[in-house]
Amino acid sequence: MPNILESLYHGSQFPNEDIISKDSNYRPLNRQITESLETWKQKLSAGEFEELES
């Protein structure tokens, strides 16, 4: 079993992507952002939506 430092060095762990905020506003805000993105995805062409995301 590799140790944590080896896993980080080899790129098999991404600790910055595992953080979930404990702020009570995080989940509702995240849900609102996801719903907005889905709405724009339906309204825009694939190219326009890709430009919006970048």
C-alpha positions in Angstrom: 0.0 0.0 0.0 1.6 3.3 -1.1 1.9 6.0 1.5 0.1 9.4 1.2 3.2 11.3 0.0 3.8 8.8 -2.8 0.2 9.0 -3.8 0.3 12.7 -4.0 3.6 12.7 -5.9 2.3 10.3 -8.5 -1.0 12.2 -8.9 -3.4 9.5 -7.7 -4.8 11.7 -5.0 -6.2 15.2 -5.4 -6.9 16.6 -1.9 -8.0 20.0 -3.2 -10.9 18.4 -5.1 -12.1 16.5 -2.1 -12.9 19.6 0.0 -16.6 20.2 0.6 -17.6 23.4 2.3 -19.4 23.2 5.7 -21.0 26.6 5.0 -24.8 26.2 5.1 -25.1 28.3 1.9 -22.8 26.0 -0.1 -25.3 23.3 -1.2 -28.2 25.6 -2.1 -25.8 27.8 -4.0 -24.2 24.9 -5.8 -27.6 23.5 -6.7 -28.6 26.9 -8.1 -25.4 27.1 -10.2 -26.0 23.6 -11.6 -29.6 24.4 -12.5 -28.5 27.7 -14.2 -25.8 25.9 -16.2 -28.4 23.3 -17.3 -30.8 26.0 -18.5 -28.0 27.7 -20.5 -26.9 24.4 -21.9 -30.4 23.9 -23.4 -30.7 27.5 -24.7 -27.2 27.8 -26.3 -25.5 25.9 -29.1 -22.8 23.5 -28.2 -20.1 25.9 -29.2 -21.6 28.8 -27.3 -22.1 26.7 -24.2 -18.4 25.6 -24.4 -17.4 29.2 -24.6 -19.5 30.0 -21.6 -17.8 27.3 -19.5 -14.3 28.4 -20.4 
